[in-house]
Amino acid sequence: MKIYRFTKSQLLPISIDTAWDFLSDSKNLKKITPDYMGFNIIEKEDTKMYAGQIIQYIVTPILGIPTKWVTEITHVKDKSYFVDEQRFGPYSLWHHKHFIKEVDGGVEMLDIIDYKIPLGLIGRIANPILVKPKLNEIFDYRKQKLIDLFGEFK
């Protein structure tokens, strides 16, 4: 069983409060996800994020095929980090840690994703060709959208 790790960080010229309010609100995911992903939340409680919260989405990550994705928020530390884990969706394992911390002039966001792709050998072949490049593309898009929304860190 091969588990992969994907890590991205970004600096933003905003306060920890602004960063937390934006990043911990799942409604904002659509704003920072490429349109071609067809990202739509189909069920979420209209409440502040909490451990145990279930969020359901429809995404079209590959070949325009709609896929239901169900995540659970498993850990939350206010203005510090939260973790979402896939309960149902395209991965065999998806464990996504979102960290934010204050730095001089703003905040640093750090995403650490541990994931496993289904289909054994086919999944291992697909990771460097399809999955990891797609994750890079999605997070590069997110980085630019966050710059558009909050400005560039100097």
C-alpha positions as CSV (number, residue, x, y, z in Angstrom):
1,M,0.0,0.0,0.0
2,K,1.6,3.3,-1.1
3,I,0.5,6.5,0.7
4,Y,1.6,9.7,-1.0
5,R,2.1,13.1,0.6
6,F,1.4,16.4,-1.0
7,T,2.5,19.7,0.7
8,K,1.9,23.3,-0.3
9,S,2.4,26.6,1.6
10,Q,1.4,30.2,0.9
11,L,2.0,33.5,2.6
12,L,-0.9,36.0,2.6
13,P,-0.9,39.6,3.9
14,I,-3.9,39.2,6.1
15,S,-4.6,38.7,9.8
16,I,-5.0,35.3,11.4
17,D,-8.7,36.2,12.0
18,T,-9.4,37.0,8.4
19,A,-7.5,33.9,7.2
20,W,-9.3,31.6,9.7
21,D,-12.8,33.1,8.9
22,F,-12.2,32.5,5.2
23,L,-10.5,29.1,5.2
24,S,-12.7,27.5,7.8
25,D,-15.9,28.3,5.9
26,S,-16.5,25.5,3.4
27,K,-18.7,27.8,1.3
28,N,-15.4,29.5,0.2
29,L,-14.0,26.4,-1.3
30,K,-15.9,27.0,-4.5
31,K,-14.3,30.4,-4.8
32,I,-10.8,28.9,-4.8
33,T,-11.4,25.8,-6.8
34,P,-11.1,25.8,-10.7
35,D,-14.5,26.0,-12.4
36,Y,-13.8,22.9,-14.5
37,M,-13.9,20.9,-11.2
38,G,-17.6,21.4,-11.0
39,F,-17.3,21.8,-7.2
40,N,-20.7,22.1,-5.5
41,I,-21.5,21.6,-1.8
42,I,-24.7,19.5,-1.7
43,E,-25.1,19.2,2.0
44,K,-23.6,21.1,4.9
45,E,-24.9,22.4,8.2
46,D,-25.0,26.2,8.2
47,T,-22.9,26.4,11.3
48,K,-19.3,27.1,12.4
49,M,-16.9,24.3,11.7
50,Y,-16.6,21.6,14.3
51,A,-15.0,18.2,14.8
52,G,-17.4,15.6,13.5
53,Q,-19.0,17.8,10.9
54,I,-19.9,16.0,7.6
55,I,-19.8,18.0,4.3
56,Q,-21.0,16.5,1.0
57,Y,-19.8,17.7,-2.4
58,I,-20.0,16.9,-6.0
59,V,-16.8,17.3,-8.0
60,T,-15.6,16.4,-11.4
61,P,-11.9,15.8,-10.9
62,I,-11.2,13.6,-13.9
63,L,-12.7,13.4,-17.4
64,G,-15.7,15.5,-16.4
65,I,-17.2,12.6,-14.5
66,P,-19.3,13.8,-11.5
67,T,-18.2,12.2,-8.3
68,K,-19.8,12.5,-4.8
69,W,-17.2,13.3,-2.1
70,V,-18.0,13.2,1.6
71,T,-15.6,14.6,4.1
72,E,-15.6,14.8,7.9
73,I,-13.9,17.5,9.8
74,T,-12.1,15.4,12.4
75,H,-10.0,18.0,14.3
76,V,-10.4,21.8,14.8
77,K,-8.2,24.1,16.8
78,D,-9.5,27.7,16.4
79,K,-7.2,30.0,14.4
80,S,-4.6,27.2,14.1
81,Y,-5.6,24.2,12.1
82,F,-8.3,21.8,11.0
83,V,-8.3,18.4,9.4
84,D,-10.7,17.0,6.8
85,E,-10.8,13.3,6.0
86,Q,-12.6,11.7,3.1
87,R,-15.4,9.3,4.1
88,F,-16.5,8.6,0.6
89,G,-15.0,9.6,-2.7
90,P,-12.4,9.1,-5.3
91,Y,-9.4,8.2,-3.0
92,S,-8.8,5.2,-0.9
93,L,-7.4,7.6,1.7
94,W,-7.6,11.4,1.9
95,H,-6.3,13.1,5.1
96,H,-5.9,16.9,4.6
97,K,-4.4,19.0,7.4
98,H,-4.9,22.8,7.0
99,F,-2.5,24.9,9.2
100,I,-2.4,28.7,9.6
101,K,0.0,30.7,11.7
102,E,0.9,34.3,12.1
103,V,4.1,35.5,10.5
104,D,5.6,39.0,10.2
105,G,3.3,40.8,7.7
106,G,0.5,38.2,7.6
107,V,-0.1,34.5,7.8
108,E,1.4,31.3,6.5
109,M,-1.0,28.6,5.2
110,L,0.3,25.1,5.1
111,D,-1.6,22.2,3.5
112,I,-0.4,18.6,4.1
113,I,-2.4,15.9,2.3
114,D,-1.7,12.2,2.8
115,Y,-3.6,10.2,0.2
116,K,-3.8,6.8,-1.4
117,I,-5.1,6.1,-4.9
118,P,-7.3,3.0,-5.5
119,L,-6.6,0.4,-8.2
120,G,-3.2,-0.9,-7.0
121,L,-0.6,-0.7,-9.7
122,I,-2.8,1.4,-12.0
123,G,-3.1,3.9,-9.2
124,R,0.6,4.0,-8.6
125,I,1.2,4.6,-12.3
126,A,-1.5,7.3,-12.4
127,N,-0.1,9.3,-9.4
128,P,2.9,10.9,-11.2
129,I,1.1,11.2,-14.5
130,L,-2.3,12.4,-13.5
131,V,-3.1,12.8,-9.8
132,K,-0.1,14.7,-8.5
133,P,0.0,17.1,-11.5
134,K,-3.8,17.7,-11.0
135,L,-3.2,18.5,-7.3
136,N,-0.5,20.9,-8.2
137,E,-2.8,22.6,-10.8
138,I,-5.6,22.9,-8.3
139,F,-3.4,24.4,-5.6
140,D,-1.7,26.7,-8.0
141,Y,-5.1,28.0,-9.0
142,R,-6.0,28.4,-5.3
143,K,-2.8,30.3,-4.7
144,Q,-3.6,32.8,-7.4
145,K,-7.3,33.2,-6.3
146,L,-6.2,33.9,-2.8
147,I,-3.7,36.5,-4.1
148,D,-6.6,38.0,-6.1
149,L,-8.8,38.1,-3.0
150,F,-6.3,39.2,-0.4
151,G,-3.2,40.6,-2.2
152,E,0.3,39.4,-2.6
153,F,2.6,38.9,0.4
154,K,5.6,41.3,0.2
